[in-house]
Amino acid sequence: MSSNSNNNINIPTGSVAEGEHTLEFYAMDMLSIRGSVRLVRFTRMSLDAVAIEFGNPTVVRDGTTFVSSSTPVTVSTPYSVLKVQYQVVPAGRNPTDSAWVTSTGSSITFTMPATLQDGSYTVFYRATTGNRHGSVKSITVTLDNTPPTTSINIQDGALLTDSDTITITASDSGSGVAKIFYRIDGGEWVSN
């Protein structure tokens, strides 16, 4: 607390914990006559209380987060009086003042635009009151909408014996291969 004079006192809210609080106050004059105790309630919130969450499908491999254009991304703040903002830019670029997308409530869910090509992008996000903004936070993700490729070690129409082995190989330069599926003669799908 800091005092500018006997007529006022400043209480920096940065030293008050986040959450709901009750403040009681009164004044006393030079003759030690005490005024009425007054009470106000307030909520101390942080503009930096903002989080991002990725739905499914999301894969983290070797420290890289892979998403597709169907992955839901949610930016939220725990305070209903705040809104959140986000923007998606190619990795290595900075956000621009005019490109922020603003929520209508305390959270917003979006997907990466389907028009984006596979590659690395940075999602910037922050909380806002409209005229004040929290710190800009960011996470870089890799957009991967390209399916894996497959190859097989036999030709169409191959003649095989009991000692032959069919090998199906898959590769994916993005999030990686999860499974290979096959079926014979329209039967049940089998995976590795």
MOHU-V260980 format. One record per backbone hydrogen bond with DSSP energy under -0.5 kcal/mol. CO is the residue of the C=O (numbers start at 1). NH is the residue of the N-H. Records with the same first field share a line. If there is no record, write none. Layout:
# MOHU-V260980
CO = NH  NH
This chain:
# MOHU-V260980
2 = 10
5 = 8
8 = 4  5
10 = 2  12
12 = 15
13 = 16
19 = 44
21 = 42
22 = 24
23 = 40
25 = 38
27 = 35
29 = 32
32 = 34
33 = 29
38 = 25
40 = 23
42 = 21  44
43 = 45
44 = 19
46 = 49
47 = 127
48 = 50
51 = 76
53 = 74
57 = 68
59 = 61  66
61 = 64
64 = 61  66
65 = 142
66 = 59
67 = 144
68 = 71  112
72 = 55
73 = 110
74 = 53
75 = 108
76 = 51
78 = 80
79 = 82
83 = 128
84 = 103
85 = 126
86 = 101
87 = 124
89 = 122
90 = 93
96 = 99
100 = 102
101 = 86
105 = 84
106 = 77
107 = 105
108 = 75
110 = 73
113 = 116
119 = 143
120 = 91
121 = 123  141
122 = 89  124
123 = 139
124 = 87
125 = 137
126 = 85
127 = 134
128 = 83
132 = 129  130
137 = 125
139 = 123
141 = 121  143
142 = 67
143 = 119
145 = 147
149 = 171
151 = 169
155 = 158
158 = 160
161 = 164
165 = 167
166 = 168
167 = 153  169
169 = 151
171 = 149
180 = 192
182 = 190
184 = 187
190 = 182
